[in-house]
Every structure is written in C-alpha cells, then in structure tokens.
Amino acid sequence: NRFYHCGLLSYQNLFQNISFRSVGGSLEEVQDVTCEDLEICYKAFYHPSNQLMVIAGNFDKEKVISLIQNFYQKKKIEKKEVTFIPPKEPLAVVKQEDTLIFPTPLDYVSFSFKFDISKLNPKEKLTLNYYLSSFYHQFFGIVSPLYKECVDQGIISAFIHTGDVMFGPFLIVSIGAYTHNSKVFKEKVLETIQNRNSFDEEAFQLDKNSCILKMILRDENIMSMIIPFVDNVIDYDYPYLDTVQDIEEMNYKEYVETIKKLDFTNYTVVTI
C-alpha cells in the first residue's frame, strides 16, 4: 500500500525521538516475543482502569452503573505497574522533503505539518478540530480557489485530500493529491498556506449549519451518538458529547484568528 509506506516515511521525517513502524513489529520481533512479554503487556494496559465503557439506550442509569461496579468488584484482576517515559520531542522536523519510490499510477504529493498543541485544553482542541474542517473546505475543497486553479491548469484531476491525526502533544495535518506536476503543486500548496487569504464568512456559516444539521440527525442513530463521544475521549480527553450549542458559539472572527496563528513552518513533504 503506497499510502502506508508514505505515512511511515512522513512520520520518520517529522519526529526525531519517536519511532513509527508496523503495529505488528518486524518478523524478527514477532519470532522473538515471549509469553512473559505478552503477559506483562496485558496486565499493564488491558486493565479496567484503562478501559472506556459506553452504554447508550433506554435503561435505568443507576441500575446499570451498580451492575457494572458489582461485576468488577468480584473480579480479581492483577495489574502490572509500569512507568511510561514520554520521549522529549522537539517541534523541528528531521527532514523537510523526501521521495518514495513505489508503483503508482501518478505522482502523489503528501504534505504533513507538525503542530505543538500541548498548551490547549480538551475543549480548545475540539474547537480547533472544527475550525480545521472549515479551513480544509475553504482552502483545499472543490470550491476553493486552489482546487479550481489546479484543475484548470491540469495540475490535478482529482480531489485534494486533507485530514489530521494526534500524536501525544502534537497535531499532524495532512494535505495531498495525485498530480501531473509535483513541483508546481507543492509551490501552490505552500503559497496558499503562507498567504491564507481564502477565508469566506458565508462559507464558514454554511459549514456551521452543516455541522448543526448532522448533530440534529445523529439523534436518530445510536452509533452516531456513541462514536463521536468515544472519539472525544480518546482524541481530546474530553468526556462529553459535543452539542449544537458548542457549534453555535463558534464565530468567524475566532476561526480566522485561530487558523492565522497556526505555524505551518514545521513540515515534511513526501512525493510518491
């Protein structure tokens, strides 16, 4: 998978003291693993104190809580105490540009921008996520000036992909596309980010209305309620479900200021 290998190379270029590799490890590591290794890992991390349980539906809340508490009180679950030593990771990247040689129908350019968001509280991180969604839409979506220009000039012929993921105190924003001209596409993406002049208040309001509509409709589907809650806990340490009021409180001025304050200078770009 070209994107799997591209992602690994991007992370290696972004982080100086954090290693990224296949979840399963190397063939040698899998062959050398012992039963004791697995037992230590299981007792340290697969433990009720590290567990998130979400229950949704029509039920007696106090009765269910009591049932769960009684169940675990009867269990004697051994816990292995371990010390987690977080790596001291600087904001600066290892390498700003790289190439991945891999079978591909067309060159693919992948930008990965590194941000330190350790000073944001959980609610601020969630708000930033919403503002980034509008930023992606206005600056790289099919209605954006960049997209229209790239299509008109034959630089791209498909979507510009955007997204983000969190690694501890860091937020990684990804922007990429298949392109007929890697050099020009890179220049245009960097120019768009540097200038950041595609803000549109009307489009921002439409994005807000779209989010509100999705929140209203998700009440009809139980998993549409559970998944956002779990994501908030895991991604932002925010044990609440975001609400329509949260979206309504977001404003255009704060959105523009938030995006303009982001430092896009720490990045790596990988071309497949």
PyMOL commands that set and color helices and strands:
alter all, ss='L'
color gray80, all
select helices_A, chain A and resi 2-14+27-32+35-45+48-50+61-74+122-140+145-152+182-195+201-218+222-236+244-249+252-261
alter helices_A, ss='H'
color red, helices_A
select strands_A, chain A and resi 97-99+108-116+161-167+170-178+267-271
alter strands_A, ss='S'
color yellow, strands_A
deselect
rebuild
show_as cartoon
